[in-house]
């Protein structure tokens, strides 16, 4: 095995160890120690197998570290987001680039599926991985059961 450089999300963290996941390949690496990482931290850096057994990994270099905030917003989806959902078939996901950087994902759903879908998005590791890929530091989930809309906003600094 050799060093791997990339973007990693911390999926589990304890005082003695941590688990990071490569956002591009989804490969999971268990770290032999935890240098202060917390769940949802995003690391851009290099990890390598720890000798002699090379079953655990160590962090060789951290070029950048940030955390991603997951926000279960009490705000309604925007007019634009509701419009995107109205144009989509129920169950469809619409992806829209934000002005500047970031992305908006809009789901059109039956009313009774809005709250469970929003919770699923907040609990899904893929939400954090997508945020890491986009360079986002905040993910805001908005919903409107009346309109059958869940919006996921990946926001930069």
Buried (B, 14 or more C-beta within 10 A) or exposed (E): EEEBBBBBBBBBBEEEBBBBBBBEEEEEBEBBBBEEBEBBBBBBBBBBBBEEEEEEBBBEEBEEBBBBEBBEBEEBBBEEBBBBBEEBEEEEEBEBEBEEEBBBBBBBBEEEBBEEBBBEBBEEBEBBBBBBBBBBBBBBBBBBBEBBBBBBBBBEE
